[in-house]
Amino acid sequence: MKVKTLINGSFEENCYMVIDETTNEALVIDPGSEPERILNWLKGANCTIKYVLNTHGHSDHIGCNTAVCDEFKVKLGIHPLDAPMLINPQLNLSTFWGMEVISKPADFFLNENDIVTLGKNTFKIIHTPGHSPGGICIVNDNIIFSGDSLFAESIGRTDFPGGSTKALVTSLKNKILPLDNNVIVYPGHGPTTTIGHEKDFNPYFSV
């Protein structure tokens, strides 16, 4: 399995393409901004896109949902609690930044413990509310896409509507930190890290 990253938009959001090298199928996670650039990047990989998945519904992670889904004729998944954000610029915070981002609606929901398959690989959906009510992590045995729930030595902002530091820290401690130390974390912004590194150096988990 191969992971490719495209940093895009003014918020430097990480859009991920996860490729199963046996079947050449791919998942697109959080296609945020710059639709032409993201589409060219995806086309250049010569993969069969299977789904678009959103880790949460904030505008910097959903801005290219419609373009990617329309181009590759694929369906969009998100947690049901964040689904209303897709079509509401106030809820997805784009109006807060002086924009109006509207995505296509969700085609299916990603609930706690749901499984998404990619070739012979499986990904489990872990609900980690706190940055947003429907924030999720997408977890494989070796990697995790943490959206804006977990960053390298930090966590996502919790001062937006529906945010909660207590809920986020609790869900990460209970559901994510028990993963193997060698699991690589691919966050929504910033560099990759590992579960082991976050156990040792993330200040939010030291108490």
N, C-alpha and C positions, 0 to 999 in steps of 0.2 A: 504494500500500500504506500502511496506517495501523497504528500501534502504540499501544495503550492500556495503561496501567499501573495496577494496584491494589496499593497497599502494604498488607500484611495481617499479622496475628499479632504476637505479642510480640517476634519477631525482625525485624519490619519487612521481611519478604520481598517481593520484587517479583514479582507474578504478571502475566504479559503476555498480551494478546490481540492477535494479528496478523491484520489483516483485508485481504483482497484486495478492493478496492473495485469491481472489474469483476464478479466472480462473487458477492461477499458471503460467500465462504467465510472461515473463521477457524481459526487454530491457537491453542490455549491452552497456554502454557508455564509450568510450575511452579505449579500451583494449590495453594498452601501450607497455609493455615489458614482459619478462619472460613467454613465451607461455605455457610451461608445468604447471607452477604454476597457471596461470590464468585458464587454461582448467580444472585442478583438482578442483579449487575453484568453477567454474561454474557447473561442474558435481555434486559436493557435494550438491548443492542447490536443485537438482531434479526438476528443473523448465523447462518449455518449452520456449526456447529462441525464441523471435519473430523477433527482428532486432538487428543489431549492428549500433550504431550511433556515429559519430565523431563530437565533438564540433569544431574542426579545424584540419588542416592537418600536424602539426608538428610531427616529428618522435617519440617523447616520448608518443604520444597519439594514434598512429596508428600501432605500431609494431606488434601487435597480431591480427590485423583485419583478415588476411587470415586464420590463424589457427582457430580462433573462427568461422568464417563463414563456413569454410570447415567442421569442426567437427559437427556443429549443422545444417548445410544446410540452412543458413539464408542469407538475403541480407544486404548490407552495404549502409548507407546513410551519406551524407556530403553536405555542401553547395557547389554549383557549382564553386565558385571562388577559393575554396581550393582543389577541386577534382584533379587538375593536380599534387598537392603535393604527392598524394598517390603513384604514380608510378615514381617519380623523386627524387632521394636522395639529389640532390642539392637544390631543392625547399623545401623539407621537413626538411632541415637543418642537416640531419644525416651525410653528408659528412663533415660538419663543426665540428662535434664531432668525426670524425675519424671512422665513421661507414657507412654502406650502407643499409638503411631500405627501403624496397619496399613492398607496400601493394597491394592487389588485387584492381582493379578499382572499382569505385562506381557503385552500381546497381541502385540507385535512388538519387535524389537531395532533399535537405532540404532547401527550400526557405522561405523568410519572410512570416509569418502568416500561413504556412503549419501546419496541425494538424497530430500528431501521436497518435494512440489509443493503449491503453494497458488495456485489459479488459474493465471495465466501466470508466477508467480514460483516460483523454485526455491531451496531451502536445502540446503547441504552440511553434513554432520555431520563435525566435527573432534574427534577424541579428544584430550583434554587432561588426562591423569591427574595426580594430585598432591594435590588437595583430597580427592578420593576416587578409587578405582581406575578407576571408569567415568565420570568427569566428561567432559562434552562441551561444545563450543560449536556453536551453530547459526548458520550463516554464509550471508548473502546478499551480493550485490555491494555493497550500500549499508549494511547493518546486520549486527550480530552479537549474539546472545544468549549471554552468556558464563557464565551460572550463577554459581557461586562460584569459578570459575577466575581471572577477571580482574575487578578493581574499579577505580574511579577512583583512580589513584595508589597502588594496592596490589594484592595477590593474595589468594586464599583461604587460610584457615587450613590448616596441614599437620600439626597435632599430633593429629589424630584417627586412629583405626586405618586403616591403608592409605594414609596421607598421606605425601607426600615433597616437600619444597621443591625439591630438585634436579630431580625429574621434572616438577613444575609449571612452574618457570621455563624449563626446557629446551623443553618442549612449546609454551609460549607464545611463546618467542623464535623457534622454528623454524617454527611453523605459523600463528601469529596476527599477530605483528608485521609480517611481510611484506605483509599486506593494505594496501590504499590508506589513506593518512593520513586521508582524509575519512570512512572507515567509522565509523558511530556504534555505540558499544558500550552495550548494555543489560545491566547486571549483575544478579546475583541479589539484591543489596542495594545501597542507596545510589544516587547520581545517575548519569546517563548521562555518557559521556566519548567520546573519539575515539581511534582508533589512533594518530594523530599526536601527540596530547597525551600518551598513555602512553609513546610512544617518547622524548619529551622530558622527562617529569616523573616517571615511575614509578621509584622508587629500585631496584626489583628488576631493572631492565633497564640500569642504568648501569654495570655491570661485566661 
